[in-house]
Amino acid sequence: MSDDSSPSPAPASLCLLRTSAIGDVTHVVPLVRTLQAAWPQARLTWIVGKLERRLVGDLPGVEFVTFDKGRGLAGMRETWAALRGRRFDALLQMQVALRSNLLSLGIRARRRIGYDRARSKDLHGLAVNERIPARTGEHVLDAIGSFCEPLGLKQTQVRWDIPIPEEARAWAAERLAGDAPVLLVSPTSSHALRNWRPERYAAVMDHAAARGWRVALVGGPSPGERAMADAVLAACRRAPLDLTGKDTLKRLLAMLARAQLLLTPDSGPMHMANAVGTKVLGLHAASNPHRSGPYSDRRWCVDKYDAASRKFLGRPASEIPWGTKIEYPGVMDLVGVDEAIERFEAFAGAGMRDEG
């Protein structure tokens, strides 16, 4: 897997720092698989967020150290205490936020690998002594995957295989029983300006239900997600199954594995679905689907990112910096119901035949 004819010496220990969010943590899993395949004896320690650990914390062969960002400096001290006396061959500092850069300063490592200068911010350069190759036009998963390149590896395969407990599979099977194809709808992003209007979700859900699909609404227990779910339900003519706030991350993963399609804006569940091989009808205007959309297959997404760039920034997407967020009020109104239904119908035809 090395680019060089002589393989790099195997490190004894590596520390991975990517604490959040759900989607980005999902993108780290293929890197873990790459490192494990190349150096099965290397000890991998992953510093991860409290919530995110519930999704990936049972990956085999990885030591997890939880960082509870809600505890502020106390949370940092707890993480440092858990690593006291340890020195790693390399730290992969895969998060540029100021909090993560400060957290990384308490981790001892001979090599400290971070982002290239163009992708650095919040004093990231002070926390690292090596950088990944400078590239533009990359998907976030590929950027994270490139953290193995300074170590002499190349991520040539992308594999997740995130464990799903039998309890979670049984829970999902009970709620999504039957032979009808399943459309899951996860309507809420952690960035409110990426969210679509409730009545537009409802229109697509009613259309799918009329076509014989089983439709289920999913989401977390937060007040914002509950409010969005209630607004969507109020606009639906055909009542979907409402599972909002009733699952866990593992149960959601199991539901996604049983579904044929997920309808969602740019969100963590989008990347969870992709990780289990489920197709995604992603709604993109505020963010670039080629950077942060479903990694494996973006055919079923609605892409209004260029239209958003022209409307809100006054120039085409090809002329703005890669990864620019266009999070303006009303930006998601550029995504029409008819466009989402067209992608649904395209998947229900050609897409499902491809799956078969």
C-alpha angles and dihedrals in degrees: 000000000000121000089221123076089232111060119236115254111266113254115231094216138015129186118207117199115195112126103171165074119018095240095046092046087053088055091057094060095077088052089053089052091050092051093046092050093051099039110020092171096053116108110236120201118185121195104207140167122267095247095039092054088066088066103041105014094104096058105134119246096021129110111215125207115189122224111198103202091185088071093059115199091359089059090052092050091051091053092048090049091054089056098040112140093016125120119185128208088229140002116211102206100195100167123073100191115121093243091055093046090053091046091053092056089072093056116090115220135150093220120036110192120193143156125302116264095263091060096040124105141148095044092307091146091062091057098053138053099193133040138210118245115288109247137155129202094043128140112241090247091056091048090053090045090056090067088088092059097082085054090058099259135112124210101231099158130047115211131159114171092169106188117254114197118229089241090060093047091050091048091052093044091054093051098040098041122150137052100276115113112257128230113192117197119202101178104177130078123191085243106067094204089063091061122107124224114277094232090055092054088048093053092054092044092051089050092052092047091051088054091057100262125141106237123201129181116216136181145127129285098257119123091244093054092046091051092050091048092050091050091050092048091050090055096047119101091194112048113235125206105274112214096157111146093001101097138063125227090263092048090049089051089052092049091049090052089055096045126088096211141012122209111203146129120246099307146131094267088058090065094040088056091049090050092059094043098256117142121243132218093203123190110217130179105109093050137034111256091205089061103034108010126106103309102216103042128012097167094108097049126107106231116199095149094113091048089051092050092051094046101042103025100031097235139071121275090250088067099050126080114277111263097023111160114222096197102161127143109271096015093122090055085079087075107083128207090235091056093051091048090049090055090046091052091046090054094043087057115032097009098057091044088054089052092052 
